[in-house]
Amino acid sequence: MNIHKTLQASRCRAKLDCSSKKRALEIAAGLIAADYPQLNADYVFWQLLGRERLGSTGLGQGIAIPHCRVANCTTAIGTLVTLAEAIDFESIDGAPVDLIFTLVVPEQASDEHIVMLADIAKVFNNADSLKRLRDARDDQVLFNTTINLFSAC
């Protein structure tokens, strides 16, 4: 599956005000539940939070890729948020995070989601890609930029 197929414009937010890691996970869960009514936002949030308790998904360089498996989920679902101000995400390099790609996959997902996480990390490992994403000033520009970057992979 191509990462760009996991996103919709409705799940991209640019320059969002957010005060904490927990709040960022709540926002992502809410965006997912708004598009997928069979998924409960609180349940998705607790699954994401549970995964974070195993170890931070903050990769460094201001990037985090929270992810989890969710019951009643039938396809991989992504959200992308850039933050107005970076927040503590307990990243491996200690740097605050301002770019968050959340990935939710079906509970019975195979290792395909591991490949998706690697693809996301690959795009986020490119300085030009990060600059373009961080420079996006509104939700639609962020979505369009993301689709262009990931469809090129």
C-alpha positions as CSV (number, residue, x, y, z in Angstrom):
1,M,0.0,0.0,0.0
2,N,1.2,3.5,-0.8
3,I,1.4,5.9,2.1
4,H,-0.3,8.7,0.2
5,K,-3.4,6.5,0.0
6,T,-3.8,6.5,3.8
7,L,-4.3,10.2,3.9
8,Q,-7.2,12.5,3.1
9,A,-7.2,16.3,3.3
10,S,-9.6,16.1,6.2
11,R,-6.9,14.5,8.3
12,C,-4.1,17.0,7.6
13,R,-3.6,20.0,9.8
14,A,-1.0,22.7,9.3
15,K,0.4,25.0,12.1
16,L,-1.8,23.5,14.7
17,D,-1.7,24.9,18.3
18,C,-1.0,21.9,20.6
19,S,0.4,21.9,24.1
20,S,1.4,18.2,24.7
21,K,2.1,14.8,23.3
22,K,-1.2,13.5,24.8
23,R,-3.1,16.4,23.2
24,A,-1.5,15.6,19.8
25,L,-2.6,12.0,20.1
26,E,-6.1,13.0,21.0
27,I,-6.3,15.3,18.0
28,A,-5.1,12.5,15.7
29,A,-7.6,10.1,17.2
30,G,-10.4,12.6,16.7
31,L,-9.4,13.2,13.0
32,I,-9.5,9.5,12.4
33,A,-12.8,8.9,14.2
34,A,-14.4,11.8,12.3
35,D,-13.7,10.0,9.0
36,Y,-14.3,6.5,10.3
37,P,-17.4,6.5,12.5
38,Q,-16.9,2.8,13.4
39,L,-13.7,3.8,15.2
40,N,-14.2,5.4,18.6
41,A,-11.8,8.4,19.2
42,D,-11.2,7.5,22.8
43,Y,-10.3,3.9,21.9
44,V,-7.9,5.0,19.2
45,F,-6.4,7.5,21.6
46,W,-5.8,4.8,24.2
47,Q,-4.2,2.5,21.6
48,L,-1.9,5.3,20.5
49,L,-1.0,6.1,24.1
50,G,-0.4,2.5,24.9
51,R,2.0,2.2,22.1
52,E,3.8,5.4,23.3
53,R,4.2,3.8,26.7
54,L,6.3,1.0,25.1
55,G,8.7,3.7,23.8
56,S,8.4,7.1,22.2
57,T,7.7,7.2,18.5
58,G,9.7,10.5,18.4
59,L,12.4,9.7,15.8
60,G,14.4,12.9,16.2
61,Q,14.8,16.0,14.1
62,G,11.4,17.2,15.3
63,I,9.6,14.2,13.8
64,A,7.2,11.7,15.4
65,I,5.3,8.7,13.9
66,P,2.8,7.5,16.5
67,H,1.2,4.3,15.3
68,C,-0.9,1.4,16.6
69,R,-3.2,-1.5,15.7
70,V,-6.9,-0.9,16.2
71,A,-9.9,-3.3,16.3
72,N,-12.7,-2.5,13.8
73,C,-10.2,-0.9,11.5
74,T,-10.3,-2.2,7.9
75,T,-7.5,-0.2,6.3
76,A,-4.4,1.8,7.1
77,I,-5.3,5.3,8.1
78,G,-2.9,8.3,8.4
79,T,-3.0,11.8,9.7
80,L,-0.4,14.5,9.3
81,V,-0.1,17.5,11.6
82,T,2.5,20.2,11.7
83,L,2.6,22.3,14.9
84,A,2.9,26.0,15.4
85,E,5.2,25.4,18.3
86,A,7.2,22.2,18.8
87,I,6.3,20.0,21.8
88,D,8.1,17.5,24.0
89,F,7.6,14.0,22.6
90,E,10.4,12.3,24.5
91,S,12.2,11.8,21.2
92,I,15.4,9.8,21.0
93,D,17.4,13.0,20.4
94,G,15.6,15.0,23.0
95,A,14.5,17.6,20.4
96,P,10.9,18.8,20.5
97,V,8.5,17.6,17.8
98,D,6.6,19.8,15.2
99,L,5.8,17.2,12.5
100,I,3.6,14.2,13.4
101,F,2.4,11.5,11.1
102,T,0.0,9.1,12.8
103,L,-0.6,5.7,11.4
104,V,-3.4,3.4,12.5
105,V,-3.7,-0.1,11.0
106,P,-6.1,-3.0,11.4
107,E,-5.5,-5.2,14.4
108,Q,-4.7,-8.2,12.3
109,A,-2.3,-6.2,10.0
110,S,0.7,-8.1,8.7
111,D,4.1,-6.6,8.6
112,E,2.9,-4.4,5.8
113,H,2.6,-1.5,8.4
114,I,6.3,-1.9,9.2
115,V,7.0,-1.2,5.6
116,M,4.7,1.8,5.7
117,L,6.5,3.2,8.8
118,A,9.8,2.8,7.0
119,D,8.5,4.6,3.9
120,I,7.3,7.5,6.1
121,A,10.7,7.6,7.8
122,K,12.4,7.6,4.4
123,V,10.5,10.7,3.2
124,F,11.0,12.4,6.6
125,N,14.8,11.7,6.3
126,N,15.0,14.1,3.4
127,A,15.8,17.7,4.4
128,D,14.0,19.3,1.4
129,S,10.9,17.2,2.1
130,L,10.9,18.3,5.7
131,K,11.2,21.9,4.7
132,R,8.4,21.7,2.3
133,L,6.1,20.1,4.9
134,R,7.0,22.6,7.6
135,D,6.6,25.5,5.2
136,A,3.0,24.5,4.4
137,R,0.8,27.3,5.8
138,D,-2.6,25.7,5.5
139,D,-4.2,22.3,5.6
140,Q,-4.8,22.0,1.9
141,V,-1.2,22.9,1.0
142,L,0.1,20.5,3.6
143,F,-2.1,17.7,2.1
144,N,-1.1,18.5,-1.5
145,T,2.6,18.6,-0.5
146,T,2.3,15.3,1.3
147,I,0.6,13.6,-1.6
148,N,3.3,14.8,-4.0
149,L,6.1,13.7,-1.7
150,F,4.7,10.2,-1.0
151,S,3.4,9.5,-4.5
152,A,6.9,10.1,-5.8
153,C,8.3,7.2,-3.6
